[in-house]
Structures are given as structure tokens and as C-alpha cells.
Amino acid sequence: MLSKVPGLSGPFPATSTLSQGLRAFVATLGLALVLVTPLRAQVQETDRLEAFLTVTGFDAALDSIALSAGDAPLMLGRTPTEFGADWTRTVAEVFDPAMMREMALEILEKALTDDLLTHAVEFYASDLGQRLVAVENAAHLSDDGDMPRLEGEKIIADLLRQGAPRLEILQRMGPAIDPKDGAVRAVEEIQIRFLLSASAAGVVPMELDEATLRVLMEDQRATLRQSMREASLAQSAYVYRDFSDEDLETYVAALEHPDMQRVYELMNAIQYEIMANRFEVLAGRMADLHPGEEL
């Protein structure tokens, strides 16, 4: 992914025909080239990674993290209105899209190899890939509430009655996108980190014990996993409702490729880490928010 920086080889000619001033200028120019070349390589690399975000739709997925902020008060048994009129501005600051993208780019620069980037971009830059990204981006940033899930459940029920092969294709999509079944553990970790931060900030009127929280999470893990699988299947049925079975089979096959699975493993890890980080920061900011008061 990172290009080697070509260096200048060989000494400058030390002859009487090359004046001392000119030799100094050439030496300075050589040093400038050595310094500027890696800078240009870095800029080009950033451009490639930003293109990766756009082409794959990962940028919209990152932006959608802000939509999950409404779950923060719910995890405390409260509502956003209990945190005053400045709640919306605080959420916008903590979940700033530009900042979250910068966090993602920093991780991608270290972890995303050139061959994996190329593999993912080649698929998502195709006609089918871009049509998929368009509907996925719309779904990420949708404010339709429970409607997609409810409509998706109806579609799943119809597929079950028909015994349609499309259902099996949709069922393969979940494991393909989350190859190591890490979503449940990630959600648990986000909740634990948020609750512990909220407790430390005094947002929770009691001191929470991490070990106890983890036991509680483990007890509820099977239920959470089943709920997430059902929600994911319904969401997929709705989002991809206008795609043919052939298109979906092509998509799932692409997602099941080992290189694409490694890409998704990385993107999932980045998204969950950024979400956990931002929820921790939000917990600290919530301590200063009260109804009717400014931050």
C-alpha cells in the first residue's frame, strides 16, 4: 500500500565546472525532493483511503454512528430530554463526522493492505457494487424508525411461505458480513465501556462493577444474539428488496471471499472501536447536561 520513496543515488559532481553555490543549490534541491516525495506519497495514500471510504460506503456507515447516540440515555433508563436543550449540540460535537472519519483513516492506514483495498474497491466500483452502496447508504442514514424492520419481517414471512431460495441467500449474508460473529461481543463491550464511564462521571447514581456487568451481559448473550440475527435478516430483506436473486447471490459470493471477509473484519472492528470511544466521551459530557441548562 505504501510506496517506496525513491532516493537520490551517487555523489554530486565535485568538479571545477560546478560552482560551490550551484552545488549547494543542487544539494538543497535534492534534500527537498527527498522530503517532498514521502509527503506526496502520504497525500496520495490518504486520497486512496478516502476513496475507499466513499466507494465502499464505509463513510456513510461511520456517519451513521451518530444516530446511535439516542441509545445512550436508554441504556441508563432515561430519555434525551432529561439531559436538557443542549443534548443535540453535544451529540453533534462528540460524534463529529469529520473526526470519526479521521479516526478511521488513521487505523486503515496502518491495517489495510494494498491488496485488500484493491480487492474491495474492484467489487464495489462495479455497477452492481455501486447500486448496492446506494441503497446501503440510504439505509444507514435513514430516519424511518421501525418501518424497515417491520416491512422486512413481512418479506421474510412471505419467503418462508413460498419456500423461496432467496431466503437462504439472505441468511448467508449475516455470517459473510460478520465472519467471526463478533457483533454481539462488540455491542456488549460498547455498553460496558459506556456504563462504566457514565458511572465514573457520576451520571449513574451508583458505582458499577465491571465484573458484575460482564456476568449480566453473558447471561443475556444468547437472547441478544438471536434478536440481532432476526433484526439483521429483516433489515437485509427490506434494503435489498429490489435486487434480483442473481444479484444477491453475486453479492453474497463476493462477501464470502476470504479477502472481503478480512476487509469486513477490519471495518467492523474500526466501527465498533469508534462507537465505543465516542460513547465513553459522551458519558463524560452527559454529567454536565441538565434539563433547562446550557453546557
C-alpha positions, 0 to 999 in steps of 0.5 A: 500500500505504501510506496517506496520513496525513491532516493537520490543515488551517487555523489554530486559532481565535485568538479571545477565546472560546478560552482560551490553555490550551484552545488549547494543549490543542487544539494538543497534541491535534492534534500527537498525532493527527498522530503517532498516525495514521502509527503506526496506519497502520504497525500496520495495514500490518504486520497486512496483511503478516502476513496475507499471510504466513499466507494465502499460506503464505509463513510456513510456507515461511520456517519451513521454512528451518530444516530446511535447516540439516542441509545445512550440515555436508554441504556441508563433508563432515561430519555434525551430530554432529561439531559436538557436543550443542549443534548443535540449540540453535544451529540453533534460535537462528540460524534463529529463526522469529520473526526470519526472519519479521521479516526478511521483513516488513521487505523486503515492506514496502518491495517489495510493492505494494498491488496485488500483495498484493491480487492474491495474497491474492484467489487464495489466500483462495479455497477452492481457494487455501486447500486448496492452502496446506494441503497446501503447508504440510504439505509444507514442514514435513514430516519424511518424508525421501525418501518424497515424492520417491520416491512422486512419481517413481512418479506421474510414471512412471505419467503418462508411461505413460498419456500423461496431460495432467496431466503437462504441467500439472505441468511448467508449474508449475516455470517459473510458480513460478520465472519467471526460473529463478533457483533454481539461481543462488540455491542456488549463491550460498547455498553460496558465501556459506556456504563462504566464511564457514565458511572465514573462521571457520576451520571449513574447514581451508583458505582458499577462493577465491571465484573458484575456487568460482564456476568449480566451481559453473558447471561443475556448473550444468547437472547441478544444474539438471536434478536440481532440475527432476526433484526439483521435478516429483516433489515437485509430483506427490506434494503435489498428488496429490489435486487434480483436473486442473481444479484444477491447471490453475486453479492453474497459470493463476493462477501464470502471471499476470504479477502472481503471477509478480512476487509469486513473484519477490519471495518467492523472492528474500526466501527465498533472501536469508534462507537465505543470511544465516542460513547465513553466521551459522551458519558463524560459530557452527559454529567454536565447536561441538565434539563433547562441548562446550557453546557 
